[in-house]
Amino acid sequence: MTIHAGRRTFIKTTAMAGIAATLPVAGRAGRGAVMPAAKPGTGPKHLLLLSNDPKNYEGWIATVQSAAGKNLRVSSLKVDYQKPDEIIRVLRTQQMDILLLCLPHRTFNFGSLYDAMGDLRAPVIVLSANPDLIPIDANLVASLRGNGANVRFALSRDQAADLVGIVAAPGILQDHRAVLFGKPFDSTTVPARNLTEDKVYRHTGVKMEYRPLAELASQYRSADETAARKEMQRWKKEATEVVNVPDETILDACRLYVYLRAMVEREGLSAVSMDCLGFTMSPDPILPYPCLAFARLRDDGITAACEADVCGMLTSMFLERASRKPSFMCNIMSLDASGSKILLSHCTSALKLNGPAAPPLKYRLHNYHNFGKGVVPEVAFPLGKEVLLGGFSKDLKSFAAWPGRIQTQLQDTEKTTAADGTPLNACANTMEVKIRDAGRFLQNINGLHQVMVFGDYTKTIGDALYGMNVSLVGPAEFNPPA
């Protein structure tokens, strides 16, 4: 949850939070210097404040730290902004989670500081001391961004305090745990060999663990049989229709759900995933098709990501916590640039996409991809519904978010094409979504999977991503299309 720490809400205090110091001039730093960043989840976040007059900020820093409480540790250091080498030396020797640059009142040029800071590996706040005359300050902000820094510009102390509060708050995914069944970072359809468990944790705060699919296959039948049969009856009773799916197939999927649900509760997990396409295309699958299990887990508030897609799983976790709603993880099938529409399709969806307190959407059950095996829920999506699509980049450094509206749903999944000839790929849930600026979307697609939630949360996710030092990519206008 994003926490805003505006000065109006600060608790008055006289405690001094910062440490003032005068630093010696450093040797020359090279361009593109990488600055040390604190590791996530290792205690309070460290705010490093650089100014040419620390005493001027003492009382304000005290209120900032008071508002953040135990979430924030502050160091306030004196620097000369006309000596960039000095500032680079400071940054090279300090671990920080947030960098606050309190600029001097008057300067004509920041010299080599424009290009010397490089990748700061932490969110940066630039506070102008002269909000009525900002061109030189704005140029510094733009230069830092151009060199890869994740920067926000503040024109007042109140605004800077709000930004500090956003970053100081615990990360939206901090120390959440996820288990993926399959080969580490080697999904059949969505490999992520550039990532590691440590890299995922450093970027997102999520603790990941891989386990063999064979382990799950050997254990899921130990699920509570009574609970599995009750779950089967619930699916059948609530469905508008059951098409060519025997009870034993539904029951086996429900055994998988009951086992996974108990595992999540027992181990305190937030997410599960498996390399499902590693076995569903086999003539003799080692596990039930997980579509029903994943649909119900999502309704339960547990991320259940398809195909052991690491970035897709992290995106689902992120959007589900930002929206407090389940998500629909789907393939991007095609894009119509002239109509600014995309075609989305997948074989599983949550039912409570309107929120955990809302009634579930209607659905029917039929087999998987018309193969005569497995069981999937075909959900009736509300036409005209406002949605938000999103996805982490493969390096986890950026996040593409796009608002849209559901236009049409192609429900006849027993056929391989719709009446107008549109290919369905036999996925159970296929729909057209109108989006803003489809051409820009095309050039910022983060992979085969998109994650959708109902509603618009661009402000919430923008703040949360800034706190994670992840840049936000989107259309020029974030309002959903009519």
VOPAGU-2260 file (C-alpha; in pm, 1 decimal, decimal comma):
REM VOPAGU-2260
SITE   aa  ch    i         X         Y         Z
SITE  MET   A    0       0,0       0,0       0,0
SITE  THR   A    1     136,0     342,2     -92,3
SITE  ILE   A    2     184,7     578,2     203,4
SITE  HIS   A    3     186,0     953,2     140,4
SITE  ALA   A    4     379,0    1155,8     397,4
SITE  GLY   A    5     265,0    1511,8     332,7
SITE  ARG   A    6     393,5    1776,4     572,6
SITE  ARG   A    7      40,8    1862,5     677,9
SITE  THR   A    8      19,4    1519,9     842,0
SITE  PHE   A    9     356,0    1531,1    1016,7
SITE  ILE   A   10     378,4    1487,9    1390,8
SITE  LYS   A   11     556,0    1787,8    1536,5
SITE  THR   A   12     885,8    1694,5    1689,8
SITE  THR   A   13    1214,3    1857,0    1790,3
SITE  ALA   A   14    1424,3    1542,3    1750,2
SITE  MET   A   15    1712,4    1587,5    1510,4
SITE  ALA   A   16    1727,9    1318,2    1244,8
SITE  GLY   A   17    2011,5    1425,8    1016,9
SITE  ILE   A   18    2384,2    1424,6    1053,2
SITE  ALA   A   19    2560,3    1734,1     919,2
SITE  ALA   A   20    2913,4    1704,8     787,8
SITE  THR   A   21    3155,0    1885,6     564,8
SITE  LEU   A   22    3333,2    1659,0     318,6
SITE  PRO   A   23    3673,5    1702,8     155,3
SITE  VAL   A   24    3706,3    1756,2    -215,9
SITE  ALA   A   25    3732,2    1422,4    -395,2
SITE  GLY   A   26    3942,7    1310,0    -686,8
SITE  ARG   A   27    3793,5    1314,6   -1035,4
SITE  ALA   A   28    3509,0    1066,9   -1090,4
SITE  GLY   A   29    3446,3     898,6   -1421,1
SITE  ARG   A   30    3127,9     947,6   -1618,4
SITE  GLY   A   31    2862,2     681,8   -1567,9
SITE  ALA   A   32    2973,1     598,8   -1213,9
SITE  VAL   A   33    2753,6     337,4   -1046,4
SITE  MET   A   34    2648,3     441,2    -696,9
SITE  PRO   A   35    2600,4     191,0    -413,4
SITE  ALA   A   36    2240,5     118,0    -320,9
SITE  ALA   A   37    2117,4     -40,7      -1,0
SITE  LYS   A   38    1971,7    -389,3     -22,7
SITE  PRO   A   39    1591,9    -415,7       6,3
SITE  GLY   A   40    1441,9    -553,0     322,6
SITE  THR   A   41    1751,7    -492,5     537,7
SITE  GLY   A   42    1604,8    -231,0     773,3
SITE  PRO   A   43    1497,1     133,4     749,3
SITE  LYS   A   44    1547,1     300,3     414,1
SITE  HIS   A   45    1837,3     542,0     403,4
SITE  LEU   A   46    1770,3     893,7     276,9
SITE  LEU   A   47    2086,1    1079,7     179,3
SITE  LEU   A   48    2029,0    1457,0     165,8
SITE  LEU   A   49    2290,1    1675,2      -3,5
SITE  SER   A   50    2277,4    2053,8      36,3
SITE  ASN   A   51    2508,0    2352,1      67,8
SITE  ASP   A   52    2338,8    2453,8     396,9
SITE  PRO   A   53    2238,8    2154,3     615,5
SITE  LYS   A   54    2127,3    2373,5     908,0
SITE  ASN   A   55    1856,5    2524,1     686,6
SITE  TYR   A   56    1696,9    2179,0     656,3
SITE  GLU   A   57    1737,6    2048,2    1012,4
SITE  GLY   A   58    1384,9    2113,8    1138,4
SITE  TRP   A   59    1225,8    1999,9     812,9
SITE  ILE   A   60    1426,5    1676,1     810,3
SITE  ALA   A   61    1316,7    1607,8    1167,7
SITE  THR   A   62     949,7    1625,8    1066,4
SITE  VAL   A   63    1014,8    1411,0     759,0
SITE  GLN   A   64    1171,7    1138,7     969,0
SITE  SER   A   65     904,1    1166,5    1235,2
SITE  ALA   A   66     634,7    1106,7     973,5
SITE  ALA   A   67     816,8     805,3     830,8
SITE  GLY   A   68     897,1     661,9    1173,8
SITE  LYS   A   69    1104,5     345,2    1173,8
SITE  ASN   A   70    1090,1     322,9     794,7
SITE  LEU   A   71    1349,2     596,5     741,0
SITE  ARG   A   72    1706,1     681,1     840,6
SITE  VAL   A   73    1842,5    1021,4     730,7
SITE  SER   A   74    2192,9    1150,9     666,2
SITE  SER   A   75    2234,8    1518,9     580,4
SITE  LEU   A   76    2568,1    1614,8     425,5
SITE  LYS   A   77    2710,8    1949,7     318,8
SITE  VAL   A   78    2837,5    1970,3     -39,2
SITE  ASP   A   79    2938,6    2237,8    -286,2
SITE  TYR   A   80    2730,8    2203,0    -603,0
SITE  GLN   A   81    3004,0    2383,3    -795,2
SITE  LYS   A   82    3241,4    2095,3    -715,2
SITE  PRO   A   83    3088,5    1791,0    -891,5
SITE  ASP   A   84    3388,5    1568,8    -807,9
SITE  GLU   A   85    3311,7    1617,8    -439,0
SITE  ILE   A   86    2950,4    1508,9    -486,9
SITE  ILE   A   87    3048,7    1202,9    -690,4
SITE  ARG   A   88    3290,2    1096,3    -417,5
SITE  VAL   A   89    3013,7    1125,0    -158,5
SITE  LEU   A   90    2779,5     916,5    -367,9
SITE  ARG   A   91    3042,3     649,6    -427,9
SITE  THR   A   92    3100,3     601,5     -56,8
SITE  GLN   A   93    2740,1     618,8      69,4
SITE  GLN   A   94    2480,0     345,0      56,6
SITE  MET   A   95    2135,8     494,2       1,2
SITE  ASP   A   96    1779,4     403,5     -85,7
SITE  ILE   A   97    1676,6     763,1    -166,4
SITE  LEU   A   98    1886,5    1057,5    -282,2
SITE  LEU   A   99    1754,7    1406,6    -209,7
SITE  LEU   A  100    1937,5    1689,1    -385,4
SITE  CYS   A  101    1848,4    2021,5    -223,3
SITE  LEU   A  102    1976,0    2268,4    -481,2
SITE  PRO   A  103    2129,7    2609,4    -405,5
SITE  HIS   A  104    1929,8    2930,6    -457,5
SITE  ARG   A  105    2136,2    3063,9    -744,1
SITE  THR   A  106    2357,2    2897,2   -1000,5
SITE  PHE   A  107    2411,6    2937,1   -1373,0
SITE  ASN   A  108    2548,2    2590,0   -1443,0
SITE  PHE   A  109    2600,2    2257,9   -1265,4
SITE  GLY   A  110    2906,0    2183,3   -1476,0
SITE  SER   A  111    3011,3    1819,1   -1514,6
SITE  LEU   A  112    2751,1    1712,9   -1259,5
SITE  TYR   A  113    2510,4    1697,4   -1553,3
SITE  ASP   A  114    2686,2    1390,3   -1689,8
SITE  ALA   A  115    2893,2    1247,4   -1406,0
SITE  MET   A  116    2631,6    1085,3   -1182,7
SITE  GLY   A  117    2534,8     799,2   -1412,5
SITE  ASP   A  118    2322,0     511,7   -1281,0
SITE  LEU   A  119    2232,3     605,1    -923,9
SITE  ARG   A  120    2044,8     277,2    -857,3
SITE  ALA   A  121    1807,4     461,8    -624,1
SITE  PRO   A  122    1515,8     705,1    -667,9
SITE  VAL   A  123    1625,1    1068,7    -681,3
SITE  ILE   A  124    1435,4    1375,7    -561,0
SITE  VAL   A  125    1555,9    1715,2    -678,0
SITE  LEU   A  126    1425,6    2002,6    -463,1
SITE  SER   A  127    1446,6    2348,0    -617,6
SITE  ALA   A  128    1522,1    2633,4    -377,5
SITE  ASN   A  129    1381,7    2889,6    -620,1
SITE  PRO   A  130    1048,8    2762,5    -763,7
SITE  ASP   A  131     988,2    3091,8    -946,0
SITE  LEU   A  132    1302,3    3050,1   -1154,6
SITE  ILE   A  133    1368,6    2684,4   -1241,2
SITE  PRO   A  134    1531,4    2658,5   -1587,1
SITE  ILE   A  135    1878,7    2556,7   -1463,3
SITE  ASP   A  136    1731,1    2315,5   -1207,6
SITE  ALA   A  137    1505,6    2164,4   -1474,3
SITE  ASN   A  138    1807,2    2112,2   -1697,1
SITE  LEU   A  139    1982,6    1917,8   -1421,1
SITE  VAL   A  140    1674,3    1699,0   -1372,0
SITE  ALA   A  141    1653,4    1627,6   -1745,0
SITE  SER   A  142    2023,8    1545,9   -1763,9
SITE  LEU   A  143    2002,4    1303,6   -1472,9
SITE  ARG   A  144    1709,0    1130,9   -1641,2
SITE  GLY   A  145    1901,5    1117,1   -1965,5
SITE  ASN   A  146    2178,6     929,0   -1786,9
SITE  GLY   A  147    1940,0     666,7   -1649,1
SITE  ALA   A  148    1838,1     809,3   -1310,8
SITE  ASN   A  149    1478,5     772,5   -1185,6
SITE  VAL   A  150    1413,1    1136,4   -1090,6
SITE  ARG   A  151    1120,9    1338,9    -958,1
SITE  PHE   A  152    1128,8    1717,7    -941,0
SITE  ALA   A  153     993,0    1898,6    -631,7
SITE  LEU   A  154     916,4    2270,4    -622,8
SITE  SER   A  155     837,7    2284,1    -249,7
SITE  ARG   A  156     935,7    2110,9      71,1
SITE  ASP   A  157     582,0    1976,6     104,8
SITE  GLN   A  158     610,5    1814,7    -236,3
SITE  ALA   A  159     954,7    1673,5    -154,7
SITE  ALA   A  160     822,3    1536,6     175,6
SITE  ASP   A  161     539,1    1359,2      -7,4
SITE  LEU   A  162     792,4    1198,0    -240,4
SITE  VAL   A  163    1012,3    1089,4      48,5
SITE  GLY   A  164     707,6     933,1     213,1
SITE  ILE   A  165     628,0     737,5    -103,5
SITE  VAL   A  166     977,3     590,7    -128,3
SITE  ALA   A  167    1020,8     536,3     246,2
SITE  ALA   A  168     707,2     322,3     269,1
SITE  PRO   A  169     767,3     -54,3     257,4
SITE  GLY   A  170     768,2    -181,1    -100,9
SITE  ILE   A  171     437,5    -312,2    -229,4
SITE  LEU   A  172     593,3    -658,8    -277,7
SITE  GLN   A  173     860,0    -645,3      -7,1
SITE  ASP   A  174     935,7    -991,3     135,7
SITE  HIS   A  175     641,0   -1159,6     -34,9
SITE  ARG   A  176     716,8   -1524,3    -116,4
SITE  ALA   A  177     649,5   -1715,8    -435,8
SITE  VAL   A  178     699,0   -2080,0    -537,7
SITE  LEU   A  179     737,5   -2180,7    -902,3
SITE  PHE   A  180     726,8   -2543,1   -1015,8
SITE  GLY   A  181     961,7   -2617,9   -1305,2
SITE  LYS   A  182    1321,7   -2560,2   -1407,2
SITE  PRO   A  183    1472,0   -2241,4   -1261,2
SITE  PHE   A  184    1417,3   -1949,2   -1500,3
SITE  ASP   A  185    1365,1   -2190,3   -1790,3
SITE  SER   A  186     993,4   -2194,3   -1866,7
SITE  THR   A  187     887,1   -2388,0   -2177,2
SITE  THR   A  188     733,0   -2073,1   -2326,8
SITE  VAL   A  189     874,1   -1777,7   -2127,7
SITE  PRO   A  190    1234,6   -1839,0   -2020,9
SITE  ALA   A  191    1402,1   -1570,4   -1808,7
SITE  ARG   A  192    1765,1   -1677,6   -1808,9
SITE  ASN   A  193    1884,7   -1319,4   -1752,6
SITE  LEU   A  194    1724,4   -1320,2   -1405,4
SITE  THR   A  195    1824,3   -1483,2   -1077,9
SITE  GLU   A  196    1648,5   -1517,1    -744,4
SITE  ASP   A  197    1881,5   -1250,9    -602,4
SITE  LYS   A  198    1814,1   -1009,4    -888,6
SITE  VAL   A  199    1437,9   -1052,3    -851,3
SITE  TYR   A  200    1464,8    -979,6    -480,9
SITE  ARG   A  201    1685,7    -673,1    -528,9
SITE  HIS   A  202    1448,6    -522,0    -784,2
SITE  THR   A  203    1109,9    -617,3    -637,1
SITE  GLY   A  204    1155,6    -751,5    -283,3
SITE  VAL   A  205     997,3   -1087,3    -380,2
SITE  LYS   A  206    1159,1   -1404,3    -245,8
SITE  MET   A  207    1136,3   -1676,9    -509,7
SITE  GLU   A  208    1186,5   -2051,7    -484,4
SITE  TYR   A  209    1180,8   -2317,8    -756,1
SITE  ARG   A  210    1066,0   -2675,2    -704,3
SITE  PRO   A  211    1046,5   -2968,1    -951,5
SITE  LEU   A  212     715,4   -3033,5   -1125,3
SITE  ALA   A  213     757,2   -3398,7   -1032,8
SITE  GLU   A  214     741,5   -3303,0    -665,1
SITE  LEU   A  215     400,0   -3143,9    -712,3
SITE  ALA   A  216     281,4   -3436,5    -923,8
SITE  SER   A  217     372,4   -3679,4    -647,7
SITE  GLN   A  218     197,9   -3482,3    -373,9
SITE  TYR   A  219    -120,6   -3316,2    -501,1
SITE  ARG   A  220    -332,3   -3633,4    -467,4
SITE  SER   A  221    -281,5   -3612,1     -92,0
SITE  ALA   A  222    -527,8   -3320,6     -91,1
SITE  ASP   A  223    -837,5   -3344,9     126,8
SITE  GLU   A  224   -1077,9   -3550,7     -87,1
SITE  THR   A  225   -1390,2   -3414,8      79,9
SITE  ALA   A  226   -1280,1   -3057,0      18,1
SITE  ALA   A  227   -1196,3   -3140,4    -344,0
SITE  ARG   A  228   -1540,7   -3293,4    -407,7
SITE  LYS   A  229   -1710,8   -2995,7    -246,3
SITE  GLU   A  230   -1508,6   -2765,9    -472,4
SITE  MET   A  231   -1611,2   -2969,7    -777,4
SITE  GLN   A  232   -1978,8   -2935,3    -689,6
SITE  ARG   A  233   -1935,3   -2561,5    -646,9
SITE  TRP   A  234   -1786,5   -2526,0    -995,7
SITE  LYS   A  235   -2064,6   -2732,2   -1152,2
SITE  LYS   A  236   -2343,1   -2558,7    -961,5
SITE  GLU   A  237   -2229,1   -2205,4   -1043,4
SITE  ALA   A  238   -2148,7   -2271,0   -1411,5
SITE  THR   A  239   -2410,4   -2170,9   -1666,9
SITE  GLU   A  240   -2313,1   -2477,9   -1870,0
SITE  VAL   A  241   -2070,4   -2770,5   -1856,5
SITE  VAL   A  242   -1966,6   -2879,2   -2207,5
SITE  ASN   A  243   -1805,9   -3221,1   -2262,4
SITE  VAL   A  244   -1613,9   -3236,2   -1935,0
SITE  PRO   A  245   -1645,3   -3548,6   -1712,8
SITE  ASP   A  246   -1669,4   -3511,5   -1336,0
SITE  GLU   A  247   -1337,4   -3689,0   -1279,7
SITE  THR   A  248   -1154,8   -3423,7   -1481,7
SITE  ILE   A  249   -1309,5   -3143,7   -1274,8
SITE  LEU   A  250   -1239,6   -3334,5    -953,3
SITE  ASP   A  251    -872,9   -3382,2   -1038,3
SITE  ALA   A  252    -835,7   -3007,9   -1105,4
SITE  CYS   A  253   -1003,3   -2941,2    -770,4
SITE  ARG   A  254    -757,8   -3174,7    -594,0
SITE  LEU   A  255    -477,5   -2959,2    -733,0
SITE  TYR   A  256    -649,6   -2643,3    -608,2
SITE  VAL   A  257    -707,4   -2780,6    -258,2
SITE  TYR   A  258    -344,6   -2895,5    -232,8
SITE  LEU   A  259    -203,8   -2563,4    -355,3
SITE  ARG   A  260    -437,4   -2362,9    -130,4
SITE  ALA   A  261    -323,4   -2560,6     174,0
SITE  MET   A  262      42,1   -2522,1      71,2
SITE  VAL   A  263       2,6   -2145,1      38,8
SITE  GLU   A  264    -153,3   -2118,8     384,1
SITE  ARG   A  265      99,0   -2352,6     543,6
SITE  GLU   A  266     404,2   -2176,9     400,0
SITE  GLY   A  267     280,8   -1817,1     401,5
SITE  LEU   A  268     309,3   -1774,4      23,9
SITE  SER   A  269     174,0   -1490,0    -187,6
SITE  ALA   A  270     209,9   -1651,6    -530,4
SITE  VAL   A  271     242,8   -1982,9    -709,3
SITE  SER   A  272     321,8   -2068,1   -1068,4
SITE  MET   A  273     411,6   -2371,9   -1274,3
SITE  ASP   A  274     548,0   -2453,5   -1616,6
SITE  CYS   A  275     207,2   -2579,0   -1727,2
SITE  LEU   A  276     281,0   -2587,7   -2099,7
SITE  GLY   A  277     566,0   -2820,5   -2013,6
SITE  PHE   A  278     309,7   -3095,1   -1953,6
SITE  THR   A  279     -31,7   -2993,7   -2092,6
SITE  MET   A  280      73,9   -3070,9   -2448,9
SITE  SER   A  281     196,4   -3415,0   -2346,5
SITE  PRO   A  282     -16,2   -3720,0   -2437,7
SITE  ASP   A  283       7,6   -3824,9   -2072,3
SITE  PRO   A  284      22,1   -3510,6   -1849,7
SITE  ILE   A  285     179,9   -3560,6   -1507,6
SITE  LEU   A  286     -55,4   -3304,9   -1349,4
SITE  PRO   A  287    -413,3   -3185,3   -1399,8
SITE  TYR   A  288    -452,7   -2881,0   -1618,9
SITE  PRO   A  289    -425,9   -2600,9   -1358,8
SITE  CYS   A  290    -678,0   -2354,0   -1508,9
SITE  LEU   A  291    -955,4   -2408,6   -1251,0
SITE  ALA   A  292    -707,9   -2416,4    -963,0
SITE  PHE   A  293    -548,1   -2090,3   -1075,1
SITE  ALA   A  294    -884,7   -1919,4   -1125,8
SITE  ARG   A  295    -994,5   -2001,6    -772,7
SITE  LEU   A  296    -659,1   -1910,3    -618,1
SITE  ARG   A  297    -679,2   -1567,2    -780,1
SITE  ASP   A  298   -1028,2   -1521,3    -638,4
SITE  ASP   A  299    -880,9   -1612,1    -298,6
SITE  GLY   A  300    -633,1   -1324,7    -325,2
SITE  ILE   A  301    -336,7   -1546,3    -420,0
SITE  THR   A  302    -139,1   -1477,9    -735,4
SITE  ALA   A  303    -146,6   -1783,0    -964,6
SITE  ALA   A  304      63,0   -1713,3   -1272,8
SITE  CYS   A  305      58,8   -1919,8   -1590,0
SITE  GLU   A  306     356,4   -2090,1   -1753,9
SITE  ALA   A  307     619,6   -2012,9   -1486,3
SITE  ASP   A  308     652,3   -1666,7   -1639,2
SITE  VAL   A  309     862,5   -1480,5   -1381,4
SITE  CYS   A  310     789,6   -1129,4   -1511,5
SITE  GLY   A  311     423,1   -1218,9   -1560,1
SITE  MET   A  312     403,5   -1349,6   -1204,4
SITE  LEU   A  313     567,0   -1035,0   -1062,0
SITE  THR   A  314     334,2    -817,3   -1271,5
SITE  SER   A  315      30,5   -1010,0   -1146,2
SITE  MET   A  316     145,5    -976,4    -785,9
SITE  PHE   A  317     206,4    -605,8    -832,1
SITE  LEU   A  318    -123,3    -519,2   -1002,7
SITE  GLU   A  319    -330,6    -739,8    -773,3
SITE  ARG   A  320    -191,2    -564,9    -467,0
SITE  ALA   A  321    -219,9    -219,6    -618,6
SITE  SER   A  322    -583,0    -274,9    -724,6
SITE  ARG   A  323    -687,8    -516,0    -447,1
SITE  LYS   A  324    -852,5    -722,9    -720,0
SITE  PRO   A  325    -766,0   -1046,1    -901,3
SITE  SER   A  326    -605,4   -1020,5   -1243,4
SITE  PHE   A  327    -644,6   -1175,3   -1587,7
SITE  MET   A  328    -309,2   -1290,5   -1728,6
SITE  CYS   A  329    -335,6   -1327,9   -2103,5
SITE  ASN   A  330    -156,1   -1352,6   -2436,8
SITE  ILE   A  331    -133,9   -1055,2   -2670,6
SITE  MET   A  332    -262,5   -1215,5   -2992,7
SITE  SER   A  333    -275,1    -928,0   -3240,8
SITE  LEU   A  334    -289,1    -549,6   -3269,2
SITE  ASP   A  335    -500,6    -323,5   -3490,1
SITE  ALA   A  336    -308,6       5,1   -3511,5
SITE  SER   A  337    -574,4     191,9   -3712,2
SITE  GLY   A  338    -850,2     101,3   -3467,0
SITE  SER   A  339    -614,1     118,4   -3165,2
SITE  LYS   A  340    -731,5    -225,4   -3050,7
SITE  ILE   A  341    -558,4    -537,5   -2926,9
SITE  LEU   A  342    -680,1    -897,3   -2913,3
SITE  LEU   A  343    -618,6   -1076,0   -2583,1
SITE  SER   A  344    -670,9   -1443,2   -2509,3
SITE  HIS   A  345    -605,8   -1703,3   -2240,6
SITE  CYS   A  346    -758,7   -2017,6   -2097,0
SITE  THR   A  347    -800,9   -1914,4   -1736,2
SITE  SER   A  348    -938,7   -1611,2   -1559,2
SITE  ALA   A  349   -1044,3   -1517,2   -1211,9
SITE  LEU   A  350   -1419,0   -1483,3   -1157,9
SITE  LYS   A  351   -1412,5   -1195,7    -906,2
SITE  LEU   A  352   -1243,6    -944,6   -1132,5
SITE  ASN   A  353   -1472,6    -672,1    -996,1
SITE  GLY   A  354   -1325,9    -725,8    -649,3
SITE  PRO   A  355   -1342,2    -982,2    -367,6
SITE  ALA   A  356   -1672,2    -845,7    -232,1
SITE  ALA   A  357   -1843,2    -836,3    -573,7
SITE  PRO   A  358   -2041,4   -1127,8    -719,5
SITE  PRO   A  359   -1837,9   -1360,0    -944,2
SITE  LEU   A  360   -1874,3   -1321,3   -1319,0
SITE  LYS   A  361   -2077,6   -1584,2   -1500,4
SITE  TYR   A  362   -1891,0   -1865,0   -1670,7
SITE  ARG   A  363   -1924,7   -2198,6   -1844,3
SITE  LEU   A  364   -1687,5   -2494,9   -1831,2
SITE  HIS   A  365   -1547,3   -2682,4   -2129,0
SITE  ASN   A  366   -1231,7   -2869,5   -2216,1
SITE  TYR   A  367    -888,9   -2725,7   -2283,9
SITE  HIS   A  368    -819,4   -2600,8   -2637,9
SITE  ASN   A  369   -1081,1   -2840,2   -2774,2
SITE  PHE   A  370    -838,4   -3126,8   -2705,7
SITE  GLY   A  371   -1089,8   -3337,1   -2515,0
SITE  LYS   A  372    -873,1   -3301,3   -2202,6
SITE  GLY   A  373    -867,8   -3074,6   -1899,9
SITE  VAL   A  374   -1125,0   -2814,5   -1799,5
SITE  VAL   A  375   -1123,6   -2435,1   -1833,0
SITE  PRO   A  376   -1360,7   -2155,5   -1725,1
SITE  GLU   A  377   -1495,8   -1938,3   -2006,5
SITE  VAL   A  378   -1584,8   -1614,4   -1826,2
SITE  ALA   A  379   -1838,2   -1355,1   -1945,1
SITE  PHE   A  380   -1639,3   -1030,8   -1939,2
SITE  PRO   A  381   -1843,3    -707,4   -1909,2
SITE  LEU   A  382   -1830,2    -509,4   -2232,9
SITE  GLY   A  383   -1727,0    -146,8   -2198,3
SITE  LYS   A  384   -1541,1    -217,7   -1875,1
SITE  GLU   A  385   -1247,6       9,7   -1794,0
SITE  VAL   A  386    -927,3    -190,6   -1750,2
SITE  LEU   A  387    -555,4    -140,5   -1694,2
SITE  LEU   A  388    -296,7    -357,5   -1870,4
SITE  GLY   A  389      57,9    -383,6   -1742,8
SITE  GLY   A  390     385,9    -568,1   -1750,1
SITE  PHE   A  391     738,9    -555,3   -1610,1
SITE  SER   A  392    1021,5    -543,2   -1862,7
SITE  LYS   A  393    1248,0    -845,7   -1886,2
SITE  ASP   A  394    1518,2    -670,0   -1680,9
SITE  LEU   A  395    1261,7    -549,3   -1422,8
SITE  LYS   A  396    1379,3    -189,4   -1469,2
SITE  SER   A  397    1061,7     -54,7   -1630,6
SITE  PHE   A  398     688,2    -120,7   -1626,7
SITE  ALA   A  399     450,6     -56,8   -1917,1
SITE  ALA   A  400      95,1      38,2   -1813,5
SITE  TRP   A  401    -190,6      99,0   -2057,8
SITE  PRO   A  402    -554,4     190,0   -1985,7
SITE  GLY   A  403    -824,9      44,7   -2206,8
SITE  ARG   A  404   -1185,0     -71,2   -2241,6
SITE  ILE   A  405   -1321,8    -412,5   -2332,1
SITE  GLN   A  406   -1495,7    -386,4   -2669,2
SITE  THR   A  407   -1610,9    -733,4   -2771,3
SITE  GLN   A  408   -1575,5   -1087,2   -2646,9
SITE  LEU   A  409   -1543,0   -1386,0   -2877,8
SITE  GLN   A  410   -1707,5   -1666,6   -2685,5
SITE  ASP   A  411   -1747,5   -1952,6   -2931,5
SITE  THR   A  412   -1428,8   -2128,3   -2832,3
SITE  GLU   A  413   -1534,9   -2463,2   -2974,8
SITE  LYS   A  414   -1430,6   -2316,6   -3312,4
SITE  THR   A  415   -1082,3   -2207,6   -3417,8
SITE  THR   A  416   -1208,0   -1883,7   -3572,9
SITE  ALA   A  417   -1480,9   -1632,9   -3498,5
SITE  ALA   A  418   -1757,6   -1554,3   -3745,6
SITE  ASP   A  419   -1552,0   -1269,6   -3889,4
SITE  GLY   A  420   -1250,0   -1494,0   -3937,5
SITE  THR   A  421   -1055,2   -1367,0   -3636,3
SITE  PRO   A  422    -826,9   -1646,7   -3509,4
SITE  LEU   A  423    -910,0   -1755,0   -3155,7
SITE  ASN   A  424    -637,5   -2009,9   -3098,6
SITE  ALA   A  425    -913,4   -2198,7   -2911,7
SITE  CYS   A  426    -842,4   -2007,4   -2588,1
SITE  ALA   A  427   -1140,2   -1989,5   -2356,1
SITE  ASN   A  428   -1134,3   -1615,3   -2288,2
SITE  THR   A  429   -1073,3   -1398,9   -2594,9
SITE  MET   A  430   -1161,6   -1032,5   -2627,3
SITE  GLU   A  431   -1085,7    -708,8   -2806,2
SITE  VAL   A  432    -967,3    -418,6   -2592,6
SITE  LYS   A  433    -950,3     -59,5   -2716,4
SITE  ILE   A  434    -641,2     120,9   -2588,1
SITE  ARG   A  435    -471,2     456,8   -2620,4
SITE  ASP   A  436    -194,3     493,4   -2877,3
SITE  ALA   A  437    -167,2     135,4   -3004,2
SITE  GLY   A  438     143,9     222,2   -3203,6
SITE  ARG   A  439     332,8     325,2   -2889,6
SITE  PHE   A  440     198,0      17,0   -2712,6
SITE  LEU   A  441     339,4    -200,7   -2991,0
SITE  GLN   A  442     686,5     -55,2   -2941,3
SITE  ASN   A  443     671,9    -108,9   -2563,9
SITE  ILE   A  444     534,0    -463,2   -2542,8
SITE  ASN   A  445     714,0    -640,2   -2260,9
SITE  GLY   A  446     644,6    -995,9   -2371,5
SITE  LEU   A  447     379,7   -1241,0   -2480,2
SITE  HIS   A  448     183,6   -1199,0   -2157,1
SITE  GLN   A  449     -18,7    -897,0   -2051,5
SITE  VAL   A  450    -183,6    -868,6   -1708,8
SITE  MET   A  451    -522,2    -697,4   -1681,0
SITE  VAL   A  452    -712,6    -562,9   -1382,2
SITE  PHE   A  453   -1048,4    -388,3   -1380,1
SITE  GLY   A  454   -1026,3     -13,7   -1310,3
SITE  ASP   A  455    -753,1     250,3   -1336,7
SITE  TYR   A  456    -466,8     264,5   -1085,6
SITE  THR   A  457    -203,8     463,1   -1271,9
SITE  LYS   A  458    -139,9     705,6    -981,4
SITE  THR   A  459    -107,2     421,6    -730,3
SITE  ILE   A  460     121,8     212,7    -945,7
SITE  GLY   A  461     326,3     515,6   -1051,5
SITE  ASP   A  462     404,5     594,7    -688,8
SITE  ALA   A  463     474,5     230,3    -602,2
SITE  LEU   A  464     704,9     187,4    -901,4
SITE  TYR   A  465     896,2     504,4    -812,6
SITE  GLY   A  466     954,5     361,1    -466,2
SITE  MET   A  467    1093,5      46,3    -632,3
SITE  ASN   A  468    1314,9     257,3    -862,8
SITE  VAL   A  469    1125,7     124,5   -1166,6
SITE  SER   A  470    1039,9     361,2   -1451,4
SITE  LEU   A  471     682,0     381,9   -1581,6
SITE  VAL   A  472     609,1     364,9   -1955,2
SITE  GLY   A  473     266,1     443,7   -2097,2
SITE  PRO   A  474      62,1     637,8   -2350,2
SITE  ALA   A  475      68,7    1015,0   -2369,8
SITE  GLU   A  476    -278,3    1019,3   -2211,8
SITE  PHE   A  477    -354,9     776,5   -1930,7
SITE  ASN   A  478    -733,3     822,2   -1939,3
SITE  PRO   A  479    -903,1     513,1   -2084,4
SITE  PRO   A  480   -1051,7     553,5   -2435,0
SITE  ALA   A  481   -1427,1     599,6   -2470,3
